[in-house]
Amino acid sequence: MADIEKKKRMLIVIKSVVKRQRGSFSLEKLKDEMNSKLKHRNFVNDLENKREIGEFINKMKSEKKLFKYHEEDTKYFYVH
């Protein structure tokens, strides 16, 4: 039960970082900001943080919430 609550809190923190994004951004910059925010909120397990961030970003890509204009672009945009 505690793991589910912890994961929910992690996702809330991760979503807040994405929702604040304006304009284009690289995935590395986004991942760094998410990881930094999680550490600031006392989620200090780096491996777990990276796994959750990776899963969240993959889910957003599959749901077309993150997109890039051209396949060769390195910058993404967030679709609200």
C-alpha positions as CSV (number, residue, x, y, z in Angstrom):
1,M,0.0,0.0,0.0
2,A,2.8,2.4,0.8
3,D,4.5,1.7,-2.5
4,I,1.3,2.7,-4.4
5,E,1.0,6.0,-2.5
6,K,4.7,6.7,-3.0
7,K,4.4,6.1,-6.8
8,K,1.3,8.4,-6.9
9,R,3.3,11.2,-5.1
10,M,6.2,10.7,-7.5
11,L,3.9,11.0,-10.6
12,I,2.4,14.2,-9.2
13,V,5.8,15.7,-8.9
14,I,6.8,14.5,-12.4
15,K,3.6,15.9,-14.0
16,S,4.1,19.2,-12.3
17,V,7.5,19.6,-14.1
18,V,6.0,18.8,-17.5
19,K,3.0,21.1,-17.1
20,R,5.3,24.0,-16.4
21,Q,7.3,23.5,-19.6
22,R,6.9,26.2,-22.2
23,G,8.2,26.1,-25.8
24,S,10.6,23.4,-26.9
25,F,12.9,21.3,-24.7
26,S,15.2,18.4,-24.9
27,L,14.4,15.1,-23.2
28,E,17.6,15.2,-21.3
29,K,16.8,18.7,-19.9
30,L,13.3,17.4,-18.9
31,K,14.6,14.3,-17.3
32,D,17.2,16.3,-15.3
33,E,14.5,18.7,-14.1
34,M,12.3,15.9,-13.0
35,N,15.0,14.1,-11.2
36,S,16.1,17.3,-9.5
37,K,12.5,18.0,-8.4
38,L,12.1,14.4,-7.1
39,K,15.3,14.7,-5.0
40,H,14.2,18.0,-3.7
41,R,10.9,16.3,-2.5
42,N,12.9,13.6,-0.7
43,F,12.7,10.8,-3.4
44,V,16.4,10.1,-3.2
45,N,16.6,6.6,-4.8
46,D,18.2,7.6,-8.1
47,L,17.6,4.3,-9.9
48,E,13.9,4.3,-9.0
49,N,13.5,7.9,-10.0
50,K,15.1,7.3,-13.4
51,R,12.8,4.2,-14.0
52,E,9.7,6.2,-13.1
53,I,10.7,9.1,-15.3
54,G,11.5,6.8,-18.2
55,E,8.1,5.1,-17.9
56,F,6.3,8.4,-17.7
57,I,8.1,9.9,-20.7
58,N,7.4,6.7,-22.8
59,K,3.8,6.8,-21.8
60,M,3.5,10.5,-22.8
61,K,5.1,9.8,-26.2
62,S,2.7,6.9,-26.9
63,E,-0.2,9.1,-25.9
64,K,1.1,11.9,-28.3
65,K,1.5,14.3,-25.4
66,L,5.2,14.8,-26.4
67,F,5.9,15.5,-30.0
68,K,8.5,16.9,-32.3
69,Y,7.7,18.5,-35.7
70,H,10.2,16.5,-37.7
71,E,11.7,13.1,-36.9
72,E,15.2,14.5,-37.0
73,D,14.4,17.2,-34.4
74,T,16.0,16.9,-30.9
75,K,13.5,19.2,-29.2
76,Y,10.1,18.2,-28.0
77,F,6.9,20.1,-27.3
78,Y,4.3,19.3,-24.7
79,V,0.6,19.1,-25.8
80,H,-1.7,20.2,-23.0
